[in-house]
Amino acid sequence: MTFSMRTENPSSPRNGGTEVTPTPSSVGFLLVDPSHKPIYANSEAIRILTFPAHPRKKKHLETLLADKVRSVFSHGKRLSRPDFSTEFISGKRRYLCRAIALPPNTALLLERKAARRLDASQVAKRYNLTRREQETVELLMQGLTSKEIANRMHISPNTMKTFLRLVMLKMGVSTRSKIIGKIIEQAKALTA
């Protein structure tokens, strides 16, 4: 089997070879052979495992992914077991990796691990947020970008920004970080 990925114009001579163009997805999927060499990776797995590097050439990407798989997942010989679950960090984000044995290969599912969630329903009641505004706040608390929030909610980025502006207005704050700060402050008050 050969390593596979979505590419932009495979015959493009730009940068001396094929360019990788990841597309957004919610779960990273990686298939590795018995020697732990990646044989398939979806765009989200590529994004997670190569952050912050953005390799453009397919050969560089293959090498980077193989090195990352060995360093992150082979630590403690985790991949020698048929099924396992582990956490790792890429950038500032924490991910959960679940392995599924598909003899002779292993499938790896990579999902962003949310930090301990605060109850957004209490915030929604206190500030009279609509269901969609509450959903926006919950996704914001998971550390998602505006584009990621819009994708998850299946709305345009402009609609998502409108929801955020309405939340800011109702909460009496002027930035996304102040929304989070106010929610954390309220959560601390409730647990004290």
C-alpha positions in Angstrom: 0.0 0.0 0.0 1.1 3.5 -0.6 0.6 6.6 1.4 -2.5 8.5 0.3 -3.8 12.1 0.8 -5.8 14.8 -0.9 -3.6 16.9 -3.1 -3.9 20.1 -5.1 -3.1 19.7 -8.8 -0.7 16.7 -8.7 1.1 17.8 -11.8 1.9 21.2 -10.4 5.7 21.9 -10.5 5.4 24.6 -7.8 7.8 23.9 -4.9 9.2 21.0 -6.9 6.4 18.5 -6.4 2.9 17.8 -5.2 1.3 20.1 -2.7 -0.8 19.0 0.2 -4.0 20.9 0.9 -5.7 19.7 4.1 -9.4 20.1 4.4 -11.2 20.5 7.8 -12.7 17.5 9.5 -13.5 16.8 13.1 -11.6 13.5 13.6 -8.1 12.6 12.5 -7.8 9.1 11.0 -4.4 7.5 10.5 -3.7 3.9 9.3 -0.3 2.6 10.1 1.4 -0.7 9.0 3.0 -3.2 11.3 6.3 -1.2 11.3 4.2 1.9 12.4 4.7 3.6 9.0 1.6 5.7 8.0 -0.1 4.3 4.9 -3.1 6.6 5.0 -3.9 9.8 6.8 -6.9 12.1 6.4 -6.4 15.9 6.4 -7.3 16.4 10.1 -4.7 13.8 11.1 -2.1 15.6 9.0 -3.1 18.9 10.5 -2.9 17.6 14.1 0.4 15.6 13.7 2.3 18.2 11.7 1.4 21.3 13.6 3.0 23.9 13.4 4.9 22.7 10.3 3.1 22.8 7.0 5.0 20.5 4.6 4.1 21.1 1.0 5.9 18.2 -0.6 4.4 14.7 -0.3 7.8 13.1 0.5 8.5 15.6 3.3 5.0 15.0 4.7 5.4 11.2 4.7 8.7 11.5 6.6 7.3 14.0 9.1 4.2 11.9 9.8 6.3 8.7 10.2 8.6 10.5 12.7 5.7 11.9 14.6 3.9 8.6 14.8 7.1 7.0 16.1 7.8 9.7 18.7 4.3 10.2 20.0 2.7 6.8 19.8 5.6 4.4 20.0 6.7 5.8 23.3 6.3 3.0 25.7 5.7 0.6 22.8 2.0 1.5 22.8 1.6 0.5 19.2 2.7 -3.1 20.0 -0.6 -3.6 21.8 -3.6 -4.3 19.6 -5.9 -1.7 21.2 -4.9 1.3 23.3 -5.9 4.8 24.2 -3.6 7.6 25.0 -3.4 11.4 25.2 -0.8 13.7 23.5 -0.3 17.4 22.9 0.1 19.1 19.6 0.7 22.8 19.8 -1.3 23.9 22.9 -4.2 21.4 22.3 -4.6 18.1 24.0 -5.8 15.1 21.9 -7.0 11.6 22.6 -5.7 8.8 20.4 -7.6 5.5 20.2 -6.0 2.6 18.4 -8.0 -0.1 16.7 -6.3 -3.3 15.5 -7.1 -4.1 11.9 -4.6 -6.9 11.4 -2.0 -6.5 10.1 -2.5 -2.7 10.4 -3.6 -0.4 13.1 -6.1 2.5 12.8 -5.6 5.6 14.9 -8.4 7.9 15.7 -7.3 11.4 16.8 -9.9 13.6 18.6 -9.5 16.9 20.4 -9.9 16.4 24.1 -12.0 19.1 25.6 -10.9 20.5 28.9 -13.2 20.0 31.8 -16.4 21.5 30.7 -18.2 24.3 32.6 -22.0 24.1 32.7 -23.0 26.6 29.9 -26.7 26.2 30.8 -26.3 28.3 33.9 -24.5 31.0 31.9 -27.3 30.8 29.3 -30.0 31.3 32.0 -28.1 34.1 33.8 -27.6 36.1 30.6 -30.7 35.0 28.7 -28.8 33.4 25.8 -30.7 31.6 23.1 -30.0 27.9 22.4 -27.7 28.8 19.4 -25.9 31.5 21.5 -25.3 28.9 24.2 -24.0 26.4 21.6 -21.6 29.1 20.4 -20.3 29.7 23.9 -19.9 26.0 24.6 -17.7 25.7 21.4 -15.8 28.8 22.3 -15.0 27.3 25.7 -13.5 24.3 23.9 -11.0 26.6 22.4 -12.3 26.4 18.8 -11.6 29.1 16.3 -14.4 31.1 14.7 -14.1 29.1 11.5 -14.2 25.8 13.5 -17.3 27.0 15.5 -19.1 27.9 12.3 -18.3 24.5 10.7 -19.5 22.6 13.8 -22.7 24.7 13.9 -23.2 24.4 10.1 -23.5 28.2 9.7 -21.5 30.9 8.0 -18.6 32.5 9.8 -20.5 35.8 9.6 -23.6 34.3 11.4 -21.3 32.8 14.0 -19.7 36.3 14.5 -23.2 37.7 15.0 -23.9 35.1 17.7 -20.7 36.1 19.4 -21.5 39.8 19.2 -24.9 39.1 20.8 -23.4 37.1 23.5 -20.9 39.9 24.2 -23.7 42.4 24.3 -25.8 40.3 26.7 -22.8 39.6 29.0 -21.5 43.2 28.9 -18.0 42.3 27.5 -16.1 43.3 24.4 -13.9 40.3 23.5 -14.1 36.5 23.2 -11.5 36.1 26.0 -13.7 38.2 28.3 -16.6 35.9 27.6 -14.5 33.0 28.8 -13.2 35.0 31.7 -16.7 35.9 32.9 -17.8 32.2 32.6 -14.8 31.0 34.6 -15.4 33.7 37.2 -19.0 32.6 37.5 -18.0 29.0 37.8 -15.6 29.8 40.6 -18.3 31.7 42.4 -20.7 28.7 42.2 -18.1 26.2 43.5 -16.9 28.4 46.4 
